[in-house]
Amino acid sequence: MERQKSVANAARPIFESLKGQLEADHLNRFVAIEPFSGEHFIGDTISEAICEARRKYPTRLVHTFRVGHVAAVHFGMQTR
């Protein structure tokens, strides 16, 4: 869990630095960021973005964002 947090924390500033470019060119798509290389991988789905990253870095963790959204996925729930 701690390793995953460090990957997420390292990926966030990379995502923020690319955000303007990504929103202009890839709105609503997914970006997987491999934080130690700084490389990012685009896909129409989370799986596509992660698979692209894994092709190049099969043993490294990535963190995924959805371009133009607060979260990569949303699990809707209503309470009454």
C-alpha positions in Angstrom: 0.0 0.0 0.0 2.8 2.4 0.9 4.5 1.8 -2.5 1.2 2.5 -4.3 0.9 5.8 -2.4 4.4 6.8 -3.4 3.7 6.0 -7.0 0.5 8.1 -6.9 2.3 11.0 -5.1 5.1 11.0 -7.6 2.7 10.8 -10.6 0.5 13.7 -9.6 3.0 16.5 -10.3 3.8 15.0 -13.7 0.1 14.8 -14.5 -0.4 18.5 -13.4 2.5 19.6 -15.6 0.9 17.8 -18.6 -2.7 18.7 -17.8 -3.2 21.6 -20.2 -1.7 19.7 -23.2 -3.6 16.5 -22.3 -7.0 18.4 -21.9 -6.5 20.0 -25.3 -5.6 16.8 -27.1 -7.0 13.9 -25.1 -10.1 15.0 -23.1 -12.0 12.1 -21.5 -9.3 9.6 -22.3 -7.1 7.9 -19.7 -3.4 8.6 -19.0 -1.1 6.1 -17.1 2.0 7.8 -15.7 5.1 5.9 -14.9 6.6 8.3 -12.4 10.2 7.2 -12.3 10.7 7.7 -16.1 8.2 10.5 -16.2 6.6 8.9 -19.3 2.9 8.9 -19.9 0.7 6.5 -21.9 -2.7 7.4 -23.4 -5.7 5.1 -23.9 -9.4 5.2 -24.5 -9.9 3.0 -21.5 -7.9 2.5 -18.2 -6.9 -0.9 -19.5 -5.5 0.5 -22.7 -3.4 3.1 -20.9 -2.0 0.6 -18.4 -1.3 -2.0 -21.1 0.7 0.6 -23.1 2.7 1.4 -20.0 3.3 -2.3 -19.2 4.6 -3.0 -22.7 7.5 -0.6 -22.0 7.8 -1.1 -18.2 6.4 -4.6 -17.4 7.5 -4.6 -13.8 6.8 -1.0 -12.8 3.7 0.5 -11.2 1.8 3.3 -12.9 -0.9 5.7 -11.7 -3.8 6.4 -13.9 -5.9 9.6 -14.3 -8.8 10.4 -16.5 -8.1 13.6 -18.5 -10.5 16.4 -17.6 -12.0 14.6 -14.6 -11.4 14.7 -10.8 -11.2 10.9 -10.6 -10.3 8.1 -13.1 -13.5 6.3 -12.2 -16.7 7.2 -10.4 -18.9 4.7 -8.5 -22.3 6.3 -8.3 -24.4 5.8 -5.2 -27.6 7.4 -4.0 -28.8 7.4 -0.4 -32.3 8.2 0.6 
